[in-house]
Amino acid sequence: MSDDKSKVTDKAGEIAKNIWLAGVGAYGRAVDEAQTNLKKATPTPPKLFRDLVKAGSALEEEATGARDAALSSVEERISQVRENFHMQRLARIEDLEGLHSKVDKLTRKVDALTRLMKEQQAVSKPAVKKKPAAKKKAAARTAPRKKAAAKASTKSGK
């Protein structure tokens, strides 16, 4: 009996496989017929499609040209800026040290000029202050004399 079961199982497997293969064959035939019918219906691609491809190619060329021009323009501008600021080469340590020494010299000169100006102001300030003080002393000396003269004139007038 087990021999009968295996025959039935083998037969059922074979039938299932044939059904599956028939489905695959039908699908393949349908695809082939669809492609054949499409080729018969449109032997050449539609005009709209050809026009779109042509327009796309033209736009691609324009975009590539514009990109190249923009990159070239940017590179030229950077080069001009570098030329204007003498930045063709990177700063070296020696250049920076030279600039530092120049700044130090200028700082020392500014400090010396500031000290000189302060000294000149110190010398000229006491002379300016003495004059008003001298005037005050002179005015103070004349004030008692004026009062005494006024008293004398009032006494003699009495």
C-alpha positions in Angstrom: 0.0 0.0 0.0 2.8 2.4 0.7 3.9 1.8 -2.9 0.5 3.0 -4.1 0.8 6.1 -1.9 4.1 7.0 -3.3 2.8 6.6 -6.9 -0.1 8.9 -6.1 2.2 11.4 -4.5 4.5 11.3 -7.4 1.6 11.7 -9.8 0.2 14.7 -7.8 3.6 16.4 -7.7 4.0 15.9 -11.5 0.5 17.4 -12.1 1.3 20.4 -9.8 4.6 20.9 -11.6 2.9 20.8 -15.0 0.3 23.3 -13.9 3.0 25.6 -12.7 5.0 25.3 -16.0 1.8 25.9 -18.0 1.3 29.1 -16.1 4.9 30.2 -16.7 4.5 29.3 -20.4 1.3 31.3 -20.7 2.9 34.3 -19.1 5.9 34.1 -21.5 3.6 33.8 -24.5 1.6 36.8 -23.4 4.7 38.9 -23.0 6.0 37.8 -26.4 2.7 38.6 -28.1 2.4 42.0 -26.3 5.9 42.9 -27.5 5.1 41.8 -31.0 1.9 43.7 -31.1 3.6 46.8 -29.7 6.3 46.6 -32.4 3.7 46.3 -35.1 1.7 49.2 -33.8 4.6 51.6 -33.3 7.6 50.7 -35.5 9.4 53.9 -34.5 9.2 55.7 -31.2 6.5 58.4 -31.0 7.4 61.9 -32.2 6.7 63.4 -28.7 9.2 61.1 -27.1 11.9 61.9 -29.7 11.2 65.6 -29.2 11.5 65.3 -25.4 14.9 63.5 -25.8 16.2 66.2 -28.1 15.1 69.0 -25.8 16.6 67.2 -22.8 19.9 66.8 -24.6 20.0 70.5 -25.5 19.2 71.5 -21.8 21.9 69.1 -20.6 24.5 70.8 -22.8 23.4 74.3 -21.7 23.5 73.3 -18.0 27.0 71.9 -18.4 28.2 75.0 -20.2 26.7 77.3 -17.6 28.2 75.2 -14.8 31.6 75.4 -16.4 31.3 79.1 -17.0 30.3 79.7 -13.4 33.2 77.7 -12.0 35.6 79.5 -14.2 34.2 82.9 -13.2 34.4 82.0 -9.5 38.0 80.9 -9.9 38.9 84.1 -11.8 37.3 86.3 -9.0 39.2 84.4 -6.3 42.4 84.9 -8.3 41.8 88.6 -8.7 41.1 89.0 -5.0 44.3 87.2 -4.1 46.2 89.4 -6.5 44.7 92.6 -5.1 45.7 91.6 -1.6 49.0 89.9 -2.6 47.8 86.6 -1.3 49.3 84.5 -4.0 51.3 82.6 -1.5 50.6 81.7 2.1 52.1 83.7 4.9 55.4 82.3 6.2 56.6 82.4 9.7 59.3 84.9 8.6 56.7 87.3 7.3 54.7 87.1 10.5 57.8 87.7 12.6 58.7 90.7 10.5 55.3 92.2 10.9 55.5 91.6 14.7 58.8 93.5 14.9 57.4 96.4 12.9 54.4 96.6 15.2 56.8 96.5 18.2 58.8 99.4 16.8 55.7 101.4 16.2 54.5 100.8 19.7 57.8 102.0 21.2 57.6 105.1 19.1 54.0 105.9 20.1 55.0 105.3 23.7 58.0 107.7 23.4 55.8 110.4 21.8 53.2 110.0 24.5 55.8 110.4 27.2 57.3 113.5 25.5 53.8 115.1 25.2 53.1 114.4 28.9 56.5 116.0 29.8 55.8 119.0 27.7 52.3 119.4 29.3 53.8 119.1 32.8 56.4 121.8 32.0 53.8 124.2 30.5 51.1 123.6 33.2 52.9 125.3 36.2 53.6 128.4 34.1 49.9 128.7 33.3 48.9 128.2 37.0 51.4 130.8 38.3 49.9 133.6 36.3 46.4 133.4 37.8 47.9 132.9 41.2 50.1 136.1 40.7 47.1 138.0 39.6 45.2 136.9 42.7 48.0 138.0 45.0 48.3 141.4 43.2 44.6 141.8 43.5 44.7 140.8 47.2 47.5 143.4 47.8 45.6 146.2 46.1 42.3 145.4 47.9 43.5 146.4 51.4 45.1 149.6 50.0 41.8 150.5 48.3 39.9 149.9 51.6 42.5 152.0 53.6 42.2 154.8 51.0 38.5 154.6 51.2 38.6 154.8 55.0 41.0 157.7 54.9 38.9 159.6 52.5 35.8 159.1 54.6 37.7 160.3 57.7 39.1 163.3 56.0 35.7 164.1 54.6 34.1 164.1 58.0 
